[in-house]
Amino acid sequence: MAVYALTGFSLVSLLSFGYLSWDWMKPSLVTDVSMDPMEKSLPPAFSKPPHIIFILTDDQGYHDIGYHDSDIQTPMLDRLAAEGVKLENYYIQPICTPSRSQLITGRYQIHTGLQHSIIRPRQPNCLPLDQVTLPQKLQEAGYSTHMVGKWHLGFYKKECLPTRRGFDTFLGSLTGNVDYYTYDNCDGPGVCGYDLHEGENVAWDQSGKYSTFLYAQRVSKILATHNPKEPIFIYVAFQAVHMPLQSPKEYIYRYRSMGNVARRKYAAMVTCMDEAVRNITWALKKYGYYDNSVIVFSTDNGGQTFSGGSNWPLRGRKGTYWEGGVRGIGFVHSPLIKRKRRTSWALVHITDWYPTLVTLAGGNVSEAEGLDGYNVWPAISEGKESPRTEILHNIDPLYNHAKHGSLEGGFGIWNTAVQASIRVREWKLLTGDPGYSDWIPPQMLTNFPGSWWNLERLTDSVRKSVWLFNITADPYERDDLSDQRPDVVRALLKRLAHYNRTAIPVRYPAENPRAHPDFNGGAWGPWASEEEVEDWEGGGGLLRSKNKKKKCKICKLRSFFRKLNTRLMSNRI
């Protein structure tokens, strides 16, 4: 597929780049471990449950890995992918919480009530407690389960914490955005707190350690202390490469030739993360896990282009339903793969990991009713056809409605003002406002003559509310076929309407001032008492108490919070 010639450039800086040499020592610590087979319904090629390492990176752009012809150096990721199976038709969600919730539950976000935005730090909201999670299913299959990194699935009460949702241990942050060294997170001016937790306690003693290295070290420690004869699942959710752009200086120096400062820092963070993955791989080999392991690598959403990321040549960015927001980097590396060293174009979605990994573990997925994911291991390992033929990217009824959308515009089938997107085989449909729609070229030059900004932006996007693409033939979404193929538009609108009938109400409650870290010892953490109950009336989601006197106290706290917030703002400026 040829890349279209550029007619202009978007609001990004262009960088000069040079590939830097990277010397790394090949690990030679592989051990041969013999284990007794466990009596479970394992895939035919498996005599024992494999160790599963799932690595999720944050805001890493489609273009930001070496094997996608990037200017960023990722030697370890490139090697793991080259020796495994690259997933080049792999989809994720456009923002953090939705991708993580679908990974953990195997369900579309319309089926968990998390179809709008993210879970914010002060919201009384979390992954629904009635959902059986991936780590819980793996625990049932006899696995030791561990999580290291970013949670971002809610924490307003203890029942929402990772250690209550299937993980034996947890080291990481509960919110979505923390400082890489101090672990402070501000959810608005003056609303700041510490966010690094060990289990269900605040890990004050770990402050000052760069999170990418801290998390890799924790994974190595887990592997060193676990018995490799027993199956283990480790979910490594790196904070990298989400904002803020922070990296050890020695990594930034490698990209000193880059003219764009944001891209330079971002590149350093990606390379630092690559080295962390190398250290994790070494630990797998050193402690005897590697030969019976499955390593899955995935991004959580598209890159944020104004923070150094690049999704080129795809359209759009993080937070959008264009390919740049939802097509992810993904690969699987494992000695257990039958057909290695290849690229797979099988259609795979992040919900598919739930049934795939549970099946590999010998667990029972038939008991988990209503899954939207499929077992795609035969497609990955053997090159068979994917059982998946369509993906619901999302339906968000709360997102700003498109001005030019209507039920009439959707043939009476669907209100095209509603933000939604679906893919069925080669066809992709978008309705409503899909988000920022530019093609943002790679930052390869330090200077470019003339006025280069905005020339790649489609001026008619604001006047439209329906787009149709043959995504197989046109992965860059340049040729809108909605007018030429109304028959396909009708068919996909019917699929949207079908999915919408299965959706549950949106869970997006109002923020509660009691979540302020100052009421919790200066740290983000659970704040709702056991006596309180959730009340989602009218979608407001206000947390109300059974005790009226406590409600009055909350009212007083609101007033106190406003005054405190003003003082904190003046002190921090």
DRENVEX-713502 format. One line per 2 residues: number of its first residue (from 0); their letters; for each residue y, x, z of C-alpha. Coordinates in nm, 4 decimals. Layout:
NUM = A = Y/X/Z ~ ...
// end
This chain:
0 = MA = 0.0000/0.0000/0.0000 ~ 0.3186/0.1615/-0.1142
2 = VY = 0.6231/0.1744/0.1092 ~ 0.9176/-0.0063/-0.0456
4 = AL = 1.2189/0.2013/-0.1358 ~ 1.4960/0.1800/0.1192
6 = TG = 1.8127/0.0014/0.0254 ~ 1.9898/0.1039/0.3437
8 = FS = 1.9515/0.1789/0.7070 ~ 1.9840/-0.0077/1.0363
10 = LV = 2.1720/0.0834/1.3505 ~ 1.9740/0.3910/1.4418
12 = SL = 2.0526/0.7584/1.4371 ~ 1.8698/0.9779/1.1869
14 = LS = 1.7119/1.2933/1.3106 ~ 1.5946/1.6201/1.1708
16 = FG = 1.2499/1.7118/1.2890 ~ 1.0089/1.9971/1.2785
18 = YL = 0.6493/1.9915/1.3882 ~ 0.5920/2.2194/1.6804
20 = SW = 0.2734/2.4073/1.7414 ~ 0.0618/2.2833/2.0275
22 = DW = -0.2034/2.4987/2.1871 ~ -0.4510/2.3290/2.4117
24 = MK = -0.7766/2.4438/2.5590 ~ -1.0896/2.2670/2.4544
26 = PS = -1.2783/2.1341/2.7566 ~ -1.6265/2.2746/2.7936
28 = LV = -1.7354/2.0989/3.1075 ~ -1.9563/1.8262/2.9682
30 = TD = -2.2560/1.7609/3.1871 ~ -2.5790/1.5885/3.1042
32 = VS = -2.6325/1.3113/3.3549 ~ -2.9504/1.1066/3.3573
34 = MD = -2.9396/0.7589/3.5077 ~ -3.1862/0.4848/3.5662
36 = PM = -3.1261/0.1884/3.3357 ~ -2.9863/-0.1194/3.5048
38 = EK = -3.1564/-0.4456/3.4331 ~ -2.8799/-0.6288/3.2502
40 = SL = -2.8268/-0.7882/2.9137 ~ -2.6752/-0.4781/2.7568
42 = PP = -2.6175/-0.4258/2.3838 ~ -2.9311/-0.2896/2.2126
44 = AF = -2.7955/0.0648/2.1830 ~ -2.7089/0.0818/2.5527
46 = SK = -2.9662/0.1814/2.8127 ~ -2.7139/0.1661/3.0961
48 = PP = -2.3701/0.0137/3.1526 ~ -2.1014/0.2434/3.0116
50 = HI = -1.8056/0.3746/3.2055 ~ -1.4938/0.2013/3.0722
52 = IF = -1.1492/0.3606/3.0641 ~ -0.8753/0.1327/2.9293
54 = IL = -0.5453/0.3104/2.8615 ~ -0.2379/0.0944/2.8007
56 = TD = 0.0973/0.2473/2.7108 ~ 0.4321/0.0739/2.7477
58 = DQ = 0.6779/0.0253/2.4577 ~ 0.5169/0.2872/2.2334
60 = GY = 0.6174/0.2133/1.8751 ~ 0.3773/0.1791/1.5839
62 = HD = 0.5217/0.4915/1.4221 ~ 0.5110/0.6938/1.7446
64 = IG = 0.1697/0.8565/1.7225 ~ 0.0789/1.1612/1.5201
66 = YH = -0.1712/0.9981/1.2871 ~ 0.0926/0.7467/1.1740
68 = DS = 0.2901/1.0355/1.0233 ~ 0.5229/1.0551/1.3189
70 = DI = 0.7650/1.3305/1.4111 ~ 0.6216/1.3103/1.7635
72 = QT = 0.3349/1.5365/1.8652 ~ 0.0270/1.3601/2.0097
74 = PM = -0.2608/1.6056/1.9541 ~ -0.5001/1.4568/2.2080
76 = LD = -0.4534/1.0985/2.0970 ~ -0.4925/1.2090/1.7359
78 = RL = -0.8169/1.3864/1.8148 ~ -0.9645/1.1000/2.0157
80 = AA = -0.8734/0.8534/1.7420 ~ -1.0067/1.0767/1.4626
82 = EG = -1.3406/1.1149/1.6382 ~ -1.3622/0.7443/1.7183
84 = VK = -1.2497/0.4298/1.5379 ~ -0.8842/0.3625/1.4532
86 = LE = -0.7895/-0.0044/1.4665 ~ -0.5342/-0.0640/1.1915
88 = NY = -0.5409/-0.4429/1.2024 ~ -0.4863/-0.4648/1.5762
90 = YI = -0.2457/-0.7079/1.7434 ~ -0.0786/-0.7275/2.0808
92 = QP = 0.2073/-0.9392/2.2174 ~ 0.5792/-0.8610/2.1722
94 = IC = 0.6598/-0.8034/2.5431 ~ 0.4984/-0.6741/2.8623
96 = TP = 0.3679/-0.9626/3.0745 ~ 0.2122/-1.1605/2.7864
98 = SR = 0.0072/-0.8639/2.6645 ~ -0.1120/-0.7782/3.0136
100 = SQ = -0.2007/-1.1362/3.0983 ~ -0.4012/-1.1775/2.7778
102 = LI = -0.5844/-0.8503/2.8346 ~ -0.6772/-0.9489/3.1902
104 = TG = -0.7766/-1.3108/3.1157 ~ -0.8920/-1.3123/2.7526
106 = RY = -0.6698/-1.6167/2.6975 ~ -0.3599/-1.6864/2.4940
108 = QI = -0.0480/-1.7187/2.7054 ~ -0.0178/-2.0887/2.6171
110 = HT = -0.3369/-2.1300/2.8216 ~ -0.2021/-1.9551/3.1316
112 = GL = 0.1505/-2.0994/3.1340 ~ 0.3062/-1.7585/3.0677
114 = QH = 0.4272/-1.8317/2.7159 ~ 0.7941/-1.7688/2.7938
116 = SI = 0.9475/-1.4279/2.8590 ~ 0.8108/-1.2056/3.1389
118 = IR = 0.7483/-1.2492/3.5109 ~ 1.0677/-1.1309/3.6754
120 = PR = 1.0746/-0.9590/4.0164 ~ 1.2421/-1.2453/4.2034
122 = QP = 1.0375/-1.5287/4.0543 ~ 0.7731/-1.7059/4.2658
124 = NC = 0.5254/-1.6649/3.9823 ~ 0.2134/-1.4672/3.8974
126 = LP = -0.1004/-1.4727/3.6876 ~ -0.2587/-1.8122/3.7711
128 = LD = -0.4982/-1.7730/4.0604 ~ -0.7612/-1.9958/3.8989
130 = QV = -0.8162/-1.7421/3.6211 ~ -1.1232/-1.5195/3.6512
132 = TL = -0.9971/-1.1752/3.5551 ~ -1.1597/-0.8964/3.3569
134 = PQ = -1.2048/-0.6700/3.6619 ~ -1.3580/-0.9579/3.8567
136 = KL = -1.6148/-1.0092/3.5816 ~ -1.6877/-0.6374/3.5803
138 = QE = -1.7295/-0.6413/3.9578 ~ -1.9887/-0.9140/3.9139
140 = AG = -2.1672/-0.6813/3.6713 ~ -2.1856/-0.4086/3.9344
142 = YS = -1.8788/-0.2051/3.8431 ~ -1.6383/-0.0196/4.0677
144 = TH = -1.2924/-0.1223/3.9479 ~ -0.9667/0.0682/3.9779
146 = MV = -0.6146/0.0205/3.8507 ~ -0.3500/0.2896/3.8127
148 = GK = -0.0014/0.2123/3.6807 ~ 0.2128/-0.0880/3.5974
150 = WH = 0.0970/-0.4367/3.7049 ~ 0.3784/-0.6744/3.5965
152 = LG = 0.1726/-0.9888/3.6547 ~ 0.3539/-1.1167/3.9637
154 = FY = 0.3446/-1.0359/4.3340 ~ 0.5390/-1.3006/4.5269
156 = KK = 0.2407/-1.3590/4.7559 ~ -0.0487/-1.1314/4.8470
158 = EC = -0.3012/-1.3373/4.6544 ~ -0.1271/-1.2200/4.3355
160 = LP = -0.1740/-0.8465/4.3998 ~ -0.4116/-0.6338/4.1898
162 = TR = -0.6414/-0.5801/4.4879 ~ -0.6796/-0.9580/4.5181
164 = RG = -0.7411/-1.0016/4.1435 ~ -1.0472/-0.7823/4.1026
166 = FD = -0.9451/-0.4204/4.1574 ~ -1.1042/-0.2199/4.4374
168 = TF = -0.8089/0.0187/4.4446 ~ -0.4552/0.0231/4.3092
170 = LG = -0.1808/0.2814/4.2775 ~ 0.1234/0.1786/4.0810
172 = SL = 0.4264/-0.0448/4.0447 ~ 0.4359/-0.4229/4.0694
174 = TG = 0.7506/-0.4829/3.8647 ~ 0.8149/-0.3961/3.5025
176 = NV = 1.0671/-0.1129/3.5124 ~ 1.1029/0.1687/3.7665
178 = DY = 1.2518/0.5151/3.7835 ~ 0.9861/0.7737/3.6881
180 = YT = 1.0653/0.9900/3.9917 ~ 1.2219/0.7755/4.2634
182 = YD = 1.0335/0.4516/4.1774 ~ 1.3479/0.2490/4.2359
184 = NC = 1.3929/-0.0702/4.0368 ~ 1.7120/-0.2742/4.0124
186 = DG = 1.6827/-0.6364/3.9055 ~ 2.0550/-0.6721/3.8592
188 = PG = 2.3544/-0.5118/4.0331 ~ 2.2785/-0.4460/4.3978
190 = VC = 1.9289/-0.5940/4.3820 ~ 1.7383/-0.2691/4.4101
192 = GY = 1.4212/-0.1624/4.5823 ~ 1.1365/0.0867/4.5901
194 = DL = 0.8286/0.0012/4.3870 ~ 0.5268/0.2249/4.4230
196 = HE = 0.2260/0.0848/4.6043 ~ -0.1042/0.2200/4.7273
198 = GE = -0.3362/-0.0773/4.7635 ~ -0.1245/-0.3369/4.9411
200 = NV = 0.1030/-0.0878/5.1138 ~ 0.4238/0.0808/5.0009
202 = AW = 0.3560/0.4421/4.8950 ~ 0.6744/0.5995/5.0261
204 = DQ = 0.5153/0.9438/5.0415 ~ 0.4647/0.9641/4.6638
206 = SG = 0.8352/0.9495/4.5757 ~ 0.9565/1.2390/4.3629
208 = KY = 0.6395/1.2774/4.1569 ~ 0.6690/1.2033/3.7843
210 = ST = 0.4704/0.8848/3.7325 ~ 0.2826/0.9905/3.4178
212 = FL = 0.1386/1.2933/3.5954 ~ 0.0886/1.1088/3.9226
214 = YA = -0.1201/0.8420/3.7512 ~ -0.3316/1.0924/3.5591
216 = QR = -0.3951/1.2862/3.8793 ~ -0.5056/0.9690/4.0544
218 = VS = -0.7537/0.8912/3.7752 ~ -0.8984/1.2428/3.8077
220 = KI = -0.9313/1.1968/4.1828 ~ -1.1111/0.8644/4.1382
222 = LA = -1.3562/1.0240/3.8961 ~ -1.4097/1.3229/4.1248
224 = TH = -1.5029/1.1054/4.4226 ~ -1.7074/0.8384/4.2426
226 = NP = -2.0793/0.8682/4.1702 ~ -2.1187/0.8965/3.7902
228 = KE = -2.4563/0.7262/3.8165 ~ -2.2718/0.4053/3.9031
230 = PI = -2.0598/0.2274/3.6374 ~ -1.6835/0.2432/3.6762
232 = FI = -1.3882/0.0651/3.5152 ~ -1.0450/0.2273/3.5295
234 = YV = -0.7413/0.0452/3.3931 ~ -0.4685/0.3037/3.3307
236 = AF = -0.1421/0.1232/3.2584 ~ 0.1079/0.4006/3.2039
238 = QA = 0.4733/0.3278/3.2704 ~ 0.5439/0.5546/2.9753
240 = VH = 0.7256/0.5214/2.7490 ~ 0.9348/0.2330/2.8828
242 = MP = 1.2955/0.2839/2.9829 ~ 1.4495/0.4727/3.1600
244 = LQ = 1.4144/0.7722/2.9288 ~ 1.2994/1.0423/3.1696
246 = SP = 1.0776/1.3432/3.1156 ~ 1.0257/1.6918/3.2593
248 = KE = 1.2685/1.9319/3.0919 ~ 0.9994/2.1492/2.9360
250 = YI = 0.8851/1.8577/2.7201 ~ 1.2378/1.7757/2.6083
252 = YR = 1.2887/2.1365/2.5041 ~ 1.0081/2.1082/2.2485
254 = YR = 1.2155/1.8497/2.0614 ~ 1.5475/2.0299/2.0848
256 = SM = 1.5870/2.0123/1.7056 ~ 1.6140/1.6329/1.7185
258 = GN = 1.9753/1.5274/1.6815 ~ 1.9315/1.1879/1.8432
260 = VA = 1.9254/1.2303/2.2218 ~ 1.7385/0.9048/2.2893
262 = RR = 1.4709/0.9901/2.0342 ~ 1.4418/1.3409/2.1786
264 = KY = 1.3785/1.2145/2.5310 ~ 1.1486/0.9420/2.4072
266 = AA = 0.9433/1.1937/2.2063 ~ 0.9117/1.4136/2.5124
268 = MV = 0.7785/1.1202/2.7146 ~ 0.5195/1.0370/2.4486
270 = TC = 0.3962/1.3975/2.4347 ~ 0.3845/1.4106/2.8141
272 = MD = 0.1719/1.0953/2.8133 ~ -0.0537/1.2514/2.5508
274 = EA = -0.1124/1.5443/2.7826 ~ -0.1955/1.3050/3.0654
276 = VR = -0.4604/1.1445/2.8446 ~ -0.5961/1.4915/2.7746
278 = NI = -0.6294/1.5547/3.1485 ~ -0.8100/1.2235/3.1973
280 = TW = -1.0501/1.3114/2.9150 ~ -1.1169/1.6491/3.0747
282 = AL = -1.1980/1.4784/3.4038 ~ -1.4436/1.2455/3.2310
284 = KK = -1.6245/1.5493/3.0928 ~ -1.5986/1.7646/3.4033
286 = YG = -1.7455/1.5056/3.6381 ~ -2.0220/1.3800/3.4098
288 = YY = -1.8905/1.0479/3.2775 ~ -1.8032/1.1238/2.9172
290 = DN = -2.1413/1.0900/2.7443 ~ -2.1739/0.7326/2.8674
292 = SV = -1.8097/0.6301/2.8399 ~ -1.5949/0.4007/2.6269
294 = IV = -1.2246/0.4887/2.6039 ~ -0.9953/0.2166/2.4708
296 = FS = -0.6360/0.3021/2.3861 ~ -0.3750/0.0317/2.3261
298 = TD = -0.0014/-0.0194/2.3257 ~ 0.1378/-0.3293/2.4977
300 = NG = 0.4043/-0.4226/2.2404 ~ 0.6210/-0.2766/1.9681
302 = GQ = 0.8672/0.0022/2.0327 ~ 1.2228/-0.0605/2.1469
304 = TF = 1.4169/0.0909/1.8599 ~ 1.7470/0.1251/2.0441
306 = SG = 1.5709/0.3285/2.3143 ~ 1.4154/0.5903/2.0895
308 = GS = 1.1109/0.4013/1.9620 ~ 1.0142/0.3511/1.5986
310 = NW = 0.7905/0.0907/1.4346 ~ 0.8466/0.2117/1.0805
312 = PL = 0.7558/0.0938/0.8195 ~ 0.7024/-0.2387/0.9949
314 = RG = 0.9740/-0.4986/1.0341 ~ 1.1302/-0.5793/1.3717
316 = RK = 1.0944/-0.4333/1.7171 ~ 0.9828/-0.5111/2.0705
318 = GT = 1.0475/-0.8727/2.1661 ~ 1.0042/-1.0080/1.8129
320 = YW = 0.7182/-1.1743/1.6268 ~ 0.7645/-0.9557/1.3203
322 = EG = 0.4892/-0.7003/1.2680 ~ 0.6970/-0.4342/1.4412
324 = GV = 0.6749/-0.6354/1.7600 ~ 0.3109/-0.7434/1.7529
326 = RG = 0.1068/-0.4944/1.5500 ~ -0.0061/-0.2267/1.7899
328 = IG = -0.1543/0.1190/1.8032 ~ -0.5181/0.0938/1.9017
330 = FV = -0.8361/0.2961/1.8847 ~ -1.1726/0.3302/2.0568
332 = HS = -1.3325/0.6635/2.1367 ~ -1.6909/0.6795/2.2588
334 = PL = -2.0111/0.8789/2.2059 ~ -2.1810/0.5377/2.2023
336 = IK = -2.0145/0.4246/1.8773 ~ -2.2659/0.4113/1.5927
338 = RK = -2.0210/0.4679/1.3058 ~ -1.7596/0.7167/1.4224
340 = RR = -1.4713/0.8935/1.2500 ~ -1.3405/0.6003/1.0505
342 = TS = -1.0584/0.3483/1.0237 ~ -1.1353/-0.0175/1.0847
344 = WA = -0.9386/-0.3008/0.9267 ~ -1.1260/-0.5634/1.1275
346 = LV = -0.8887/-0.8200/1.2786 ~ -0.8662/-0.7527/1.6539
348 = HI = -0.6399/-0.9026/1.9210 ~ -0.5739/-0.7910/2.2764
350 = TD = -0.7574/-1.0994/2.4105 ~ -1.0755/-0.9625/2.2524
352 = WY = -1.1122/-0.6837/2.5063 ~ -1.2143/-0.9263/2.7808
354 = PT = -1.5359/-1.0568/2.6177 ~ -1.6009/-0.7235/2.4452
356 = LV = -1.5918/-0.5153/2.7622 ~ -1.7734/-0.7712/2.9760
358 = TL = -2.0508/-0.7828/2.7159 ~ -2.0723/-0.4025/2.7082
360 = AG = -2.1039/-0.4096/3.0858 ~ -2.3963/-0.6514/3.0677
362 = GN = -2.1895/-0.9339/3.2145 ~ -2.2011/-1.3003/3.1237
364 = VS = -1.9054/-1.4252/2.9212 ~ -2.0552/-1.7692/2.8606
366 = EA = -1.9567/-1.8593/3.2149 ~ -1.5921/-1.7859/3.1378
368 = EG = -1.5038/-2.1062/2.9560 ~ -1.2041/-2.1354/2.7298
370 = LD = -1.1728/-1.7722/2.6241 ~ -0.9564/-1.7096/2.3194
372 = GY = -1.1016/-1.3620/2.2683 ~ -1.4110/-1.2544/2.0743
374 = NV = -1.6676/-0.9815/2.1236 ~ -1.5601/-0.7325/1.8586
376 = WP = -1.7889/-0.4436/1.9549 ~ -2.0185/-0.4862/1.6491
378 = AI = -1.7086/-0.4688/1.4276 ~ -1.5859/-0.1552/1.6058
380 = SE = -1.9151/0.0289/1.6512 ~ -2.1106/-0.0751/1.3422
382 = GK = -1.8400/-0.1721/1.0962 ~ -1.9458/-0.5352/1.0821
384 = ES = -1.7051/-0.8150/0.9980 ~ -1.4802/-0.9275/1.2806
386 = PR = -1.5607/-1.2715/1.4220 ~ -1.1858/-1.3306/1.4477
388 = TE = -1.0113/-1.4967/1.1533 ~ -0.6854/-1.6086/1.3155
390 = IL = -0.4406/-1.5155/1.5886 ~ -0.1927/-1.7364/1.7681
392 = HN = 0.0917/-1.4957/1.8308 ~ 0.2587/-1.7530/2.0572
394 = ID = 0.4370/-2.0855/2.0959 ~ 0.7440/-2.0647/2.3190
396 = PL = 0.9097/-2.4048/2.3708 ~ 1.1789/-2.2598/2.6012
398 = YN = 1.3141/-1.9947/2.3675 ~ 1.6457/-2.0742/2.1991
400 = HA = 1.5780/-2.3246/1.9224 ~ 1.6744/-2.2267/1.5691
402 = KH = 1.9844/-2.4115/1.4506 ~ 1.8389/-2.4898/1.1100
404 = GS = 1.4941/-2.5950/1.2275 ~ 1.3697/-2.9534/1.2488
406 = LE = 1.0628/-3.1736/1.2502 ~ 1.1553/-3.2854/0.9017
408 = GG = 1.1611/-2.9218/0.7902 ~ 0.8076/-2.8944/0.9203
410 = FG = 0.6819/-3.1843/0.7049 ~ 0.6693/-3.4049/1.0148
412 = IW = 0.3902/-3.1825/1.1480 ~ 0.5883/-2.9300/1.3517
414 = NT = 0.9446/-2.8813/1.4729 ~ 1.0421/-2.5606/1.2991
416 = AV = 1.3223/-2.5021/1.5498 ~ 1.0560/-2.3935/1.8023
418 = QA = 0.9765/-2.0241/1.8173 ~ 0.6130/-1.9810/1.7127
420 = SI = 0.3943/-1.7595/1.5010 ~ 0.0366/-1.7675/1.3802
422 = RV = -0.1857/-1.5673/1.1496 ~ -0.4816/-1.7225/0.9664
424 = RE = -0.6776/-1.4727/0.7586 ~ -0.4243/-1.3062/0.5262
426 = WK = -0.1442/-1.5566/0.5936 ~ 0.1199/-1.5270/0.8632
428 = LL = 0.3668/-1.8032/0.9507 ~ 0.6764/-1.7781/1.1682
430 = TG = 0.8998/-2.0645/1.2812 ~ 1.2169/-2.0895/1.4857
432 = DP = 1.3906/-1.7619/1.5687 ~ 1.1372/-1.4753/1.5418
434 = GY = 1.3870/-1.2213/1.6739 ~ 1.5683/-0.9147/1.5380
436 = SD = 1.4481/-0.8801/1.1799 ~ 1.5610/-0.5397/1.0516
438 = WI = 1.3488/-0.2629/0.9045 ~ 1.4539/0.0439/1.0975
440 = PP = 1.3762/0.3699/0.9169 ~ 1.2399/0.6767/1.0949
442 = QM = 1.4968/0.8984/1.2585 ~ 1.4437/1.2047/1.0403
444 = LT = 1.7948/1.3207/0.9474 ~ 2.0897/1.4233/1.1618
446 = NF = 2.3472/1.3101/0.9068 ~ 2.3642/1.0525/0.6358
448 = PG = 2.6679/0.9966/0.4138 ~ 2.8523/0.6698/0.3960
450 = SW = 2.8146/0.3444/0.5826 ~ 2.4411/0.3152/0.6454
452 = WN = 2.4182/0.0557/0.9207 ~ 2.3067/-0.3056/0.8700
454 = LE = 2.2154/-0.2582/0.5014 ~ 1.8500/-0.3365/0.5742
456 = RL = 1.9304/-0.6641/0.7510 ~ 1.8512/-0.9913/0.5785
458 = TD = 2.1667/-1.2027/0.5788 ~ 1.9798/-1.5289/0.5214
460 = SV = 1.7617/-1.4987/0.8329 ~ 1.9976/-1.7055/1.0472
462 = RK = 1.9814/-1.9914/0.7973 ~ 1.6040/-2.0096/0.7922
464 = SV = 1.3447/-2.1442/1.0322 ~ 1.0204/-2.0939/0.8364
466 = WL = 0.8717/-1.7748/0.6899 ~ 0.5367/-1.7192/0.5242
468 = FN = 0.3839/-1.3845/0.4315 ~ 0.0609/-1.2616/0.2839
470 = IT = 0.0345/-1.0026/0.5552 ~ -0.2585/-0.8230/0.3940
472 = AD = -0.0737/-0.7626/0.0672 ~ 0.2711/-0.7398/0.2289
474 = PY = 0.2360/-0.5841/0.5760 ~ 0.6075/-0.5022/0.5800
476 = ER = 0.7089/-0.8712/0.5505 ~ 0.9502/-0.8325/0.2617
478 = DD = 0.8334/-1.1147/0.0363 ~ 0.8772/-1.4580/0.1965
480 = LS = 0.6445/-1.7045/0.0202 ~ 0.7306/-2.0175/0.2172
482 = DQ = 0.8978/-2.1853/-0.0823 ~ 0.6258/-2.0888/-0.3302
484 = RP = 0.3321/-2.1909/-0.1114 ~ 0.4184/-2.5121/0.0771
486 = DV = 0.0457/-2.5928/0.0865 ~ -0.0214/-2.2869/0.3009
488 = VR = 0.2820/-2.3625/0.5173 ~ 0.1470/-2.7131/0.5839
490 = AL = -0.1981/-2.5800/0.6726 ~ -0.0627/-2.3261/0.9206
492 = LK = 0.1785/-2.5768/1.0749 ~ -0.1229/-2.7967/1.1436
494 = RL = -0.2906/-2.5058/1.3204 ~ 0.0206/-2.4584/1.5347
496 = AH = 0.0179/-2.8277/1.6213 ~ -0.3501/-2.8000/1.7105
498 = YN = -0.2900/-2.5101/1.9482 ~ 0.0125/-2.6783/2.0988
500 = RT = -0.2041/-2.9734/2.2041 ~ -0.4104/-2.7315/2.4149
502 = AI = -0.1096/-2.5646/2.5828 ~ -0.0413/-2.6049/2.9525
504 = PV = 0.3133/-2.6415/3.0930 ~ 0.5274/-2.3300/3.1011
506 = RY = 0.5423/-2.1490/3.4358 ~ 0.8917/-2.0042/3.4568
508 = PA = 1.0372/-2.0788/3.8020 ~ 1.3888/-2.0124/3.9247
510 = EN = 1.4499/-1.6855/4.1055 ~ 1.4406/-1.6919/4.4838
512 = PR = 1.6857/-1.4774/4.6859 ~ 1.4223/-1.4143/4.9531
514 = AH = 1.2556/-1.1750/4.7114 ~ 1.5429/-0.9285/4.7609
516 = PD = 1.3967/-0.5909/4.8688 ~ 1.6419/-0.5723/5.1589
518 = FN = 1.4446/-0.8530/5.3220 ~ 1.1243/-0.6540/5.2714
520 = GG = 1.2063/-0.3148/5.4197 ~ 1.3764/-0.1894/5.1046
522 = AW = 1.0743/-0.2304/4.8760 ~ 0.9605/-0.4867/4.6236
524 = GP = 0.6560/-0.6731/4.7476 ~ 0.5092/-1.0105/4.8486
526 = WA = 0.7608/-1.2284/5.0284 ~ 0.6265/-1.5865/5.0395
528 = SE = 0.4732/-1.6908/5.3710 ~ 0.1346/-1.8610/5.4017
530 = EE = 0.2996/-2.1834/5.5218 ~ 0.4915/-2.2239/5.2005
532 = VE = 0.3601/-2.3988/4.8907 ~ 0.4456/-2.3887/4.5231
534 = DW = 0.6322/-2.6807/4.3741 ~ 0.6700/-2.6740/3.9964
536 = EG = 0.8441/-3.0100/3.9637 ~ 1.0605/-3.0336/3.6564
538 = GG = 0.9753/-2.6779/3.5572 ~ 1.2182/-2.5523/3.8193
540 = GL = 0.9491/-2.3730/4.0112 ~ 1.1493/-2.3511/4.3330
542 = LR = 0.9431/-2.2364/4.6270 ~ 0.9815/-2.4962/4.8997
544 = SK = 0.8668/-2.4912/5.2569 ~ 0.6837/-2.7563/5.4523
546 = NK = 0.9101/-2.6711/5.7450 ~ 1.2612/-2.8138/5.7089
548 = KK = 1.4052/-2.5689/5.9599 ~ 1.2785/-2.2838/5.7473
550 = KC = 1.4476/-2.4405/5.4476 ~ 1.7749/-2.4306/5.6373
552 = KI = 1.7137/-2.0649/5.7092 ~ 1.6661/-2.0088/5.3404
554 = CK = 2.0021/-2.1736/5.2762 ~ 2.1637/-1.9363/5.5240
556 = LR = 1.9874/-1.6447/5.3600 ~ 2.1331/-1.7450/5.0241
558 = SF = 2.4850/-1.7153/5.1662 ~ 2.4004/-1.3890/5.3377
560 = FR = 2.2444/-1.2588/5.0163 ~ 2.5608/-1.3261/4.8163
562 = KL = 2.7734/-1.1320/5.0655 ~ 2.5203/-0.8508/5.0863
564 = NT = 2.4949/-0.8288/4.7118 ~ 2.8730/-0.7865/4.6830
566 = RL = 2.8692/-0.5029/4.9381 ~ 2.5769/-0.3290/4.7712
568 = MS = 2.7477/-0.3467/4.4332 ~ 3.0628/-0.1846/4.5705
570 = NR = 2.8588/0.0913/4.7376 ~ 2.6521/0.1749/4.4252
572 = I = 2.9343/0.1847/4.1703
// end
